[in-house]
C-alpha cells in the first residue's frame, strides 16, 4: 500500500474573540469538519476538544436531519471523549441540553418522543456508571414534569 493517503491532521485553533470564528459556527468550542479544525478558547477542557475531534474523524454533519442520529452522534462523541480523557464523568447537564435541543431547537419534537429518543440512544451504548445515575436523575425530573413513558 504505497499510495495510501494519510489522514489530514486536525488543527486546534485558539480563538480570543468571537468574531475570529467562522461565520457558520454558532458558539464555542466548535468543529469545522471540512477544514479539519477545532476552534477553542484558552479554557476549553481536553475532553471537549476530544469530543469535537470525534465529530471530525467521523465526518458528522453540523446538524443531522434526524434527531435520533443527532443524539446517537452526541453520545458516541461523549463516550469517545470519556475513553480518551476520563471526562465527562457525569452528563446530567448534557441530557438537559439534548432535551431542549430536540424540543425547542431544530427538531421541535414532543416530550414523549424526546424521552424515547434519548433513552434508546443511551441503552444501545455501554455507558459508564455515573452516566446511568444521571439518566435516573433525568428520568425522575422528567416524571415530575409530567413525562411518562
C-alpha positions as CSV (number, residue, x, y, z in Angstrom):
1,X,0.0,0.0,0.0
2,X,2.5,2.6,-1.3
3,X,0.0,5.2,-2.3
4,X,-2.3,5.1,0.8
5,X,-3.4,8.5,1.8
6,X,-2.6,9.7,5.3
7,X,-5.4,11.3,7.1
8,X,-5.2,15.1,7.4
9,X,-4.1,16.3,10.8
10,X,-6.7,18.0,12.9
11,X,-5.7,21.5,13.9
12,X,-6.7,23.1,17.2
13,X,-7.0,26.9,16.9
14,X,-7.3,29.0,20.0
15,X,-9.6,32.0,19.4
16,X,-9.6,35.1,21.6
17,X,-12.6,36.9,20.1
18,X,-15.9,35.6,18.8
19,X,-15.5,37.5,15.5
20,X,-12.5,35.3,14.7
21,X,-14.8,32.3,14.4
22,X,-16.0,31.1,11.0
23,X,-19.4,32.6,10.2
24,X,-21.3,29.3,10.2
25,X,-20.3,28.3,13.7
26,X,-22.7,29.3,16.5
27,X,-20.7,29.0,19.7
28,X,-17.5,27.9,21.2
29,X,-16.0,25.4,21.1
30,X,-16.9,24.2,17.6
31,X,-15.5,22.0,14.9
32,X,-15.2,22.7,11.2
33,X,-15.4,19.2,9.6
34,X,-14.5,20.3,6.1
35,X,-11.4,22.2,7.3
36,X,-10.3,19.7,9.9
37,X,-10.1,22.4,12.5
38,X,-11.4,22.8,16.1
39,X,-11.9,26.3,17.4
40,X,-11.4,26.7,21.2
41,X,-10.7,29.2,23.9
42,X,-7.8,29.1,26.3
43,X,-10.0,27.5,29.0
44,X,-11.6,24.7,26.9
45,X,-11.1,21.3,28.6
46,X,-9.3,18.5,26.8
47,X,-12.5,16.4,27.0
48,X,-14.4,18.9,24.9
49,X,-11.5,19.0,22.3
50,X,-11.7,15.2,22.1
51,X,-15.4,15.4,21.7
52,X,-15.1,17.7,18.7
53,X,-12.2,15.6,17.3
54,X,-14.5,12.6,17.2
55,X,-17.0,14.6,15.1
56,X,-14.3,15.5,12.7
57,X,-12.9,11.9,12.5
58,X,-16.4,10.5,11.7
59,X,-17.3,13.4,9.4
60,X,-20.5,14.2,11.2
61,X,-22.7,16.9,9.6
62,X,-23.3,20.1,11.6
63,X,-26.9,19.1,12.5
64,X,-28.3,15.9,11.1
65,X,-31.9,16.0,9.9
66,X,-32.9,13.0,12.0
67,X,-32.9,13.7,15.8
68,X,-32.2,10.0,16.6
69,X,-29.0,10.3,14.5
70,X,-28.1,13.6,16.2
71,X,-28.4,12.1,19.7
72,X,-26.5,8.9,18.8
73,X,-23.7,11.0,17.4
74,X,-23.5,13.2,20.5
75,X,-23.4,10.2,22.8
76,X,-20.8,8.4,20.8
77,X,-18.6,11.6,20.8
78,X,-19.1,11.9,24.6
79,X,-18.1,8.2,25.0
80,X,-15.0,8.7,22.8
81,X,-14.0,11.7,24.9
82,X,-14.6,9.7,28.1
83,X,-12.4,6.9,27.0
84,X,-9.6,9.2,26.0
85,X,-9.6,11.6,29.0
86,X,-11.9,10.1,31.7
87,X,-14.3,13.1,31.4
88,X,-17.2,13.8,31.4
89,X,-17.9,11.6,34.4
90,X,-21.5,13.0,34.7
91,X,-23.7,14.1,31.9
92,X,-26.9,15.4,33.6
93,X,-26.4,18.9,32.2
94,X,-25.9,17.4,28.7
95,X,-29.1,15.4,29.0
96,X,-31.0,18.6,29.7
97,X,-29.3,20.2,26.8
98,X,-30.2,17.4,24.4
99,X,-33.7,17.5,25.7
100,X,-34.0,21.2,25.0
101,X,-32.4,20.9,21.6
102,X,-34.9,18.2,20.5
103,X,-37.9,20.0,22.0
104,X,-37.2,23.7,21.2
105,X,-34.3,23.7,18.8
106,X,-34.1,22.4,15.2
107,X,-36.4,19.4,15.6
108,X,-39.4,20.5,17.6
109,X,-40.4,17.0,18.8
110,X,-42.8,16.3,21.6
111,X,-41.9,15.5,25.2
112,X,-42.6,11.7,24.9
113,X,-40.7,11.3,21.6
114,X,-37.7,13.2,23.1
115,X,-37.6,10.9,26.1
116,X,-37.8,7.8,24.0
117,X,-35.1,9.0,21.6
118,X,-32.6,9.8,24.4
119,X,-33.4,6.7,26.4
120,X,-33.0,4.4,23.4
121,X,-29.7,6.0,22.4
122,X,-28.3,5.6,25.9
123,X,-29.4,2.0,26.1
124,X,-27.6,1.0,22.9
125,X,-24.2,2.1,24.3
126,X,-22.0,0.7,27.0
127,X,-22.0,3.9,29.2
128,X,-20.2,4.5,32.5
129,X,-21.9,4.1,35.8
130,X,-22.0,7.8,36.5
131,X,-24.0,8.3,33.3
132,X,-26.6,5.8,34.3
133,X,-27.0,7.5,37.6
134,X,-27.5,10.8,35.8
135,X,-30.1,9.1,33.5
136,X,-32.1,8.1,36.6
137,X,-32.0,11.6,37.9
138,X,-33.0,12.9,34.5
139,X,-35.8,10.4,34.3
140,X,-37.1,11.4,37.8
141,X,-37.0,15.1,36.8
142,X,-39.0,14.4,33.6
143,X,-41.5,12.3,35.6
144,X,-42.1,15.3,37.9
145,X,-42.7,17.5,34.9
146,X,-45.4,15.0,33.7
147,X,-43.4,13.0,31.2
148,X,-44.5,9.4,31.2
149,X,-43.0,6.6,29.2
